[in-house]
Amino acid sequence: MHRSKLAGFIIDCQTTDLGGAARFWSRALGMAQQALPAAEGEKYVRLLDPQERLHIEVQRLAALGAKVVERVQTWCVMEAPTGQRFCVVRAASPEFSRSANEWPAG
């Protein structure tokens, strides 16, 4: 038997504006930023997810500066302001409506 769980990931922003990239991803994922010490803090910003889950909405991400690259059937390829492409897919979990983040309009 194999069991696994997403414990974290790194978003590699190809930019000289680490602060701007961190602001976009912090707002896009609804996670607070945490500065890291010394040299590590010059290259990385930690994003804190207090509920340990990720739920993303296309319209909200577009308002934050992401662009729709392509719509494919029920999912969408988007590009962050820092150039990373990512996919937004429909919720598949029966727990989604109970556990999803609620974002204010606008």
N, C-alpha and C positions, 0 to 999 in steps of 0.2 A: 504494500500500500504506500502511496505517495501523498503527502499533504504539503500544501504550500500556501503562503499568504503574502500579498504585497506588503512589505514592511517599510518601503520607502523608495525613492528614486531621485535621481539628480537631473535637473534641467540644465543642459550645457548651453549657455547663452553666448553666442559669438558676437560680442559687443564690447565696447569700451565703457558703456554706461550701465554698470552693474546695478546701481541704484534704481534706474528706470526699469530695467528688466525685473528686478526683485519686486518693485511696486506693481507691475503688470501681473506677475504670477501670484503675488500675495492677494491682490484684489480678485483675480480670476478664480483662485481656489478657495477664497474666503479664509485665508490663514494669516496669522500675525507673523511679522518678520522678527527674527532674533539675530542680533549681531554676533559674530564669532570673534574670538580673541586673536590678536597679533596678526601674523602673516596669513593665517587661514581666513580672516575677515576681509582681506584684500581681494580674495578670489571667490568667496562663498558667502551666501546669506542663507540661514536656516529658516524654513517656513514651518510654523507650528500648527498642526491639525489636532485640536483638542478632542475631536470625536473620531479620529482615525478612519476617515472615509472621504471619498472624493465624488462629488456629483457636479456636473458642469452643464450649463445651458448655453446654446449657441447665441441667442439674441443678446444675452447679458455679456458674453465675451466680445461680440462685435462692438458693443457700446464701449468696451474697455480698450478697443483698438485692434482686435484680431480681425482678420479678413477671411471670408469664405472663399476657399479655393475651388471646391467642387462638391456638389451634392450627389450622393450615390444611394439610390433607393431610399432606405430609412436612416442613413447616417450621413455625416458631413465631414469633409476634410477642411481644416482651418489652418491659418498661419498666424502665429503670435507676432507682435510688433518686432520681436527680436529674431524672426526668421524660422523658428521651429514650426514644423507642421505636426498637427495632431488630429485625431479623429474624435468626434462626439457621436456617441451611439445612443439609441433608445435604452431606457432603463429596462433591465430584464429580471431584476430581483423582485419577488413578491413583497419584500420588505421596503421597497423604494418609497411608497407613499407615506409610510410611517416614519422612515428614518432619513429622508432627504432633507438637505439644507433648505431653508426658506430665505429667499433673497428679496430685498425690497425692490419695488418697481423703480426703474430709472437708474 
